[in-house]
Amino acid sequence: MGHRTIRNHCLSALAALAALMVPVQAQAWGFFAHTVTADIALENVRPETRAEIARLLEAAPLLGTPDCALHSLADASVWADCVRRDRDRWGYTAQWHYKTAPICEEYSAFANCPGGACVNGQIERAMTVLSRRNLPDNVRLEALAWLVHFTGDIHMPLHSGDKDDRGGNDRETDYGIVPSLNLHWIWDGPMAERAITSAQSAMVRRYDRAERAALAGGTPADWGRESWQLARELVYPTAFDTDDPCAGDLPGKTALTQEDIVAQLPALRRRVQQAGLRMADLLDQALGSAPASEGGVRPFRAPPRGGD
């Protein structure tokens, strides 16, 4: 191997490390996995749904968010993360992006969600608003943006599962040779990107009926439970090399080896696919003229106050 080739390999490695070191806002699901879920959805919606999405996007200037692009479904999938930087106008939406539940307690789809102010409740609210054809286009477009973003968020395990660490945000974690990240961001950013880019077959494509039946369907409550279960049975056990993360306290710092990382990629890849296909079903239900496909999404409904 020549000196120039070695130099190029070293530069590539340094560039990869630098990419991992940038702030979370530039590397989260919101800037890669979210857009991939939107691309999957757009490939799998009906033609009339795609046309209605394009029509609603024309109302983007009326939202008054010129610093947050909204020209495509991919833009819509990251718009919610962009606008919340304007805390005066959108700061109240921060808690809409998650509904973390303790992995060592019984899961409830409705706990920690006052007034529907959590990711489950906001998917339902956005779906209802988007479905109302008599509302102004800009109102429905905003609902579409919330819907596609939160459908991505709820499929990330650490937006649903928690071990006294704000969904992994307080767990200092080495990612291979990259030191001192945190567990939440690793799943949000570098590991999500690796899962997608290392897929053996294209993830953004038209899925057949059997694939959609295997990957799609369910309710937002179901999706949150799936993510919580992955946090309990995969994320925390792998990160802390334990069969039972609830057997005691976990250390504040840990490390993921390359073997740990590779072992989790199939589950993360599946979550991205599920998010995209379920998003397609939601959009077909809200915007299309025909009922959703087999195994399509059923509505999420919170119980009466005082119930579960």
C-alpha positions in Angstrom: 0.0 0.0 0.0 1.5 3.4 -1.1 2.0 6.4 1.2 -0.8 8.3 -0.6 -3.3 5.4 0.0 -2.3 5.2 3.6 -2.7 8.9 4.0 -6.2 8.8 2.4 -7.3 6.0 4.7 -6.1 8.1 7.7 -7.9 11.2 6.5 -11.1 9.2 6.0 -10.8 7.8 9.5 -10.3 11.3 10.9 -13.3 12.6 9.0 -15.4 9.8 10.4 -14.3 10.6 13.9 -15.0 14.3 13.4 -18.5 13.5 12.2 -19.1 11.7 15.4 -17.9 14.6 17.5 -20.3 17.2 16.1 -23.2 18.4 18.3 -26.3 16.2 18.6 -28.4 18.6 16.6 -26.4 17.8 13.4 -26.3 14.0 13.7 -29.6 12.8 15.3 -32.4 10.7 13.9 -33.7 14.1 12.9 -31.0 14.5 10.3 -30.6 11.1 8.8 -32.9 8.3 10.0 -35.9 10.6 10.0 -35.4 11.5 6.4 -34.9 7.9 5.5 -38.2 6.9 7.2 -39.9 9.7 5.2 -38.3 8.4 1.9 -39.6 4.9 2.7 -43.1 6.3 3.4 -43.2 8.3 0.1 -42.2 5.2 -1.8 -45.1 3.2 -0.3 -48.0 5.6 -0.2 -50.7 5.6 -2.8 -50.4 8.0 -5.8 -53.3 10.2 -4.6 -51.7 10.5 -1.2 -48.4 11.6 -2.8 -50.2 14.2 -4.8 -52.0 15.5 -1.7 -48.7 15.7 0.2 -47.3 17.8 -2.6 -50.3 20.1 -2.6 -50.2 20.7 1.1 -46.5 21.5 1.0 -47.3 24.5 -1.1 -48.8 26.1 2.1 -45.4 26.1 3.8 -44.8 29.9 3.6 -48.0 30.3 5.8 -46.3 28.5 8.7 -43.9 31.4 9.2 -40.8 29.2 9.6 -38.5 30.3 6.8 -35.4 29.0 8.6 -36.8 25.5 8.7 -37.2 24.1 5.2 -40.6 22.5 4.3 -40.4 21.6 0.6 -40.6 17.8 0.8 -41.8 15.0 3.1 -38.1 14.5 4.1 -38.1 18.2 5.2 -41.3 17.6 7.1 -39.7 14.7 8.9 -37.1 17.0 10.5 -39.1 20.3 10.7 -40.2 19.5 14.3 -36.6 19.4 15.5 -35.8 22.5 13.6 -38.6 24.7 14.9 -38.1 23.9 18.6 -34.9 25.8 18.5 -37.2 28.9 18.6 -38.1 28.4 22.2 -40.3 31.4 22.4 -42.6 30.0 19.8 -42.2 26.3 20.0 -40.4 25.5 23.3 -43.6 23.9 24.7 -43.4 21.1 22.1 -40.1 19.6 23.6 -42.0 16.9 25.6 -44.0 15.8 22.6 -41.0 14.0 21.2 -40.8 11.1 23.7 -42.6 9.2 26.4 -39.9 7.5 28.4 -41.1 4.8 30.8 -39.0 3.0 33.4 -37.8 -0.3 31.9 -38.0 -1.9 35.4 -41.7 -1.2 35.8 -44.8 -2.4 34.0 -45.3 -0.5 30.8 -48.2 1.9 30.4 -49.0 3.6 27.1 -50.7 6.5 28.9 -48.5 7.2 31.9 -46.3 10.3 31.8 -48.5 11.9 29.1 -50.5 14.7 30.7 -53.1 16.0 28.3 -51.7 13.9 25.5 -48.4 15.9 25.7 -46.2 13.0 24.7 -45.2 11.2 21.5 -48.1 8.8 21.5 -50.7 11.4 22.1 -49.3 13.8 19.6 -49.3 11.2 16.8 -53.0 10.8 17.5 -53.7 14.5 17.6 -51.7 15.2 14.4 -53.5 12.3 12.6 -56.9 13.7 13.6 -56.0 17.3 12.4 -54.4 16.1 9.2 -57.6 14.1 8.4 -59.9 17.1 8.6 -60.3 18.2 5.0 -62.2 21.4 6.0 -59.2 22.9 7.8 -56.8 25.3 6.1 -53.9 23.8 4.3 -51.3 25.3 6.5 -53.0 23.9 9.6 -53.0 20.4 8.0 -49.4 20.8 6.8 -48.2 21.5 10.3 -50.1 18.4 11.5 -48.4 16.4 8.7 -45.0 17.6 9.8 -45.7 16.6 13.5 -47.1 13.3 12.4 -44.1 12.1 10.3 -41.5 13.3 12.8 -43.2 11.7 15.8 -43.8 8.5 13.9 -40.0 8.3 13.6 -39.4 9.3 17.2 -41.6 6.7 18.7 -39.6 3.9 17.0 -36.3 4.9 18.6 -36.1 2.7 21.8 -34.6 5.3 24.0 -37.5 7.7 23.4 -39.6 5.1 25.2 -37.4 3.1 27.6 -35.5 4.6 30.5 -33.3 3.5 33.4 -33.1 6.6 35.6 -31.0 8.3 32.9 -33.3 10.4 30.7 -33.4 7.7 28.1 -29.7 7.1 28.1 -28.8 10.8 27.9 -27.0 10.6 31.3 -25.0 7.4 30.5 -21.5 8.3 29.2 -20.7 5.7 26.6 -17.7 5.0 24.4 -18.7 4.1 20.9 -15.9 1.8 19.6 -12.8 4.0 19.6 -14.8 7.2 20.0 -14.9 8.2 23.7 -17.4 10.0 25.9 -20.6 10.2 23.9 -23.9 9.3 25.5 -26.0 6.2 25.0 -29.1 8.1 23.7 -27.1 10.0 21.1 -25.3 6.9 19.9 -28.7 5.3 19.1 -30.0 8.5 17.6 -27.0 9.3 15.5 -23.9 7.2 14.5 -25.5 3.8 15.1 -28.6 4.7 13.2 -26.5 5.9 10.3 -24.4 2.8 10.3 -27.5 0.6 10.4 -29.0 2.2 7.4 -25.8 2.6 5.3 -24.7 -1.0 6.0 -28.0 -2.6 4.9 -27.5 -5.4 2.4 -30.5 -4.3 0.4 -32.0 -0.9 -0.3 -34.2 0.3 2.5 -35.8 3.0 0.5 -38.0 1.1 -2.0 -41.5 -0.2 -2.6 -42.2 -3.0 -0.1 -44.4 -5.9 -1.2 -47.6 -6.9 0.6 -45.9 -9.7 2.7 -43.2 -7.3 3.9 -45.7 -4.7 4.9 -47.8 -7.3 6.7 -44.7 -8.3 8.7 -43.4 -4.9 9.5 -46.3 -2.5 9.6 -49.6 -2.3 11.5 -50.4 -1.7 15.1 -51.1 1.5 17.1 -48.8 4.2 18.5 -49.3 2.6 21.9 -48.0 -0.7 20.4 -45.0 1.1 18.8 -44.1 2.7 22.1 -44.3 -0.6 23.9 -42.1 -2.2 21.2 -39.5 0.5 21.7 -39.7 0.2 25.5 -39.2 -3.6 25.2 -36.1 -3.2 22.9 -34.6 -0.8 25.5 -35.2 -3.3 28.3 -34.1 -6.4 26.3 -31.5 -5.2 23.9 -30.2 -1.6 24.5 -29.4 -1.7 28.2 -28.3 -5.3 28.4 -25.9 -4.9 25.6 -24.5 -1.6 26.8 -23.9 -2.9 30.3 -23.2 -6.6 29.5 -25.9 -7.9 31.7 -28.8 -10.3 31.3 -31.0 -8.3 33.7 -30.5 -4.5 33.7 -33.1 -4.3 36.5 -31.1 -6.4 38.9 -29.4 -3.4 40.4 -27.9 0.0 39.7 -26.0 0.5 36.4 -22.7 2.4 36.2 -22.7 5.9 34.9 -20.2 5.1 32.2 -19.9 2.1 29.8 -18.6 1.2 26.4 -19.9 -0.4 23.2 -17.4 -2.7 21.4 -17.6 -3.2 17.7 -19.2 -6.6 18.4 -21.9 -4.9 20.5 -22.6 -2.3 17.8 -22.9 -4.9 15.0 -25.2 -7.1 17.1 -27.7 -4.2 17.5 -27.8 -3.0 13.9 -30.5 -5.4 12.6 -33.0 -4.3 15.3 -32.3 -0.6 14.6 -32.6 -1.2 10.8 -36.0 -2.9 11.4 -37.2 0.1 13.5 -36.4 2.5 10.6 -38.3 0.3 8.2 -41.3 -0.1 10.5 -41.4 3.7 11.0 -41.5 4.3 7.3 -44.1 1.8 6.5 -46.3 2.7 9.4 -46.0 6.4 8.4 -47.1 5.4 4.9 -50.3 3.8 6.3 -51.0 6.8 8.5 -50.7 9.1 5.5 -52.8 6.9 3.3 -55.5 6.9 6.0 -55.4 10.7 6.5 -55.0 11.8 2.9 -55.9 9.0 0.5 -59.3 8.1 -0.8 -59.1 4.4 0.0 -58.8 2.5 3.3 -55.3 1.6 4.5 -53.6 -1.6 3.5 -53.9 -4.9 5.4 -52.5 -4.6 8.9 -52.9 -0.8 8.7 -52.7 1.5 11.6 -55.6 1.5 14.1 -56.3 4.7 16.1 -54.7 5.4 19.4 -57.2 6.4 22.1 -56.3 7.3 25.7 -58.7 5.9 28.4 -60.9 8.2 30.4 -59.2 10.1 33.2 -58.3 7.8 36.1 -58.0 4.7 33.9 -55.3 2.9 32.0 
